[in-house]
Amino acid sequence: MNGQKIESKMEPVISRLLLVLILFMALLPKARAQEIQINGKVVSATDSEPLPGVSVVLKGTTTGSTTDINGEFSVVAPADGVLIFSWNDNARG
């Protein structure tokens, strides 16, 4: 009889642990940073002309891109990532 009481008391605990485990596994993929594609165009602040050759890099990595002749770029980065833009003014013709 004591064995049955222990088993019946353990069933709700096991059920709760199982539920927590299932919820954890379901939410785990969402906890990771989701990557997004960022498309943009870099233009001069003075004349709004496109700036080709601007380096666009994800902060803390070597992942990035360079703007094309139209100043456009595309980078895949985490949704909470920070992009760093750098450009050598002497490169502009």
PEZI-V643127 format. One line per field, one symbol per residue. ss: DSSP state (H for helix, E for strand, L for the rest). burial: # if it has 16 or more other C-alpha atoms within 10 Angstrom, else .. A space follows every 10 residues. Layout:
BEGIN
ss = ???
burial = ???
END
This chain:
BEGIN
ss = LHHHHHHHHH HHHHHHHHHH HHHHHHHHHH HLLLEEEEEE ELELLLLLLE LLLLEEEELL LLLEEELLLL LEEEEEEELL LLEEEELLHH HLL
burial = .......... .......... .......... .......... .##......# ########.. ...#####.. #####.#... ..#.#..... ...
END
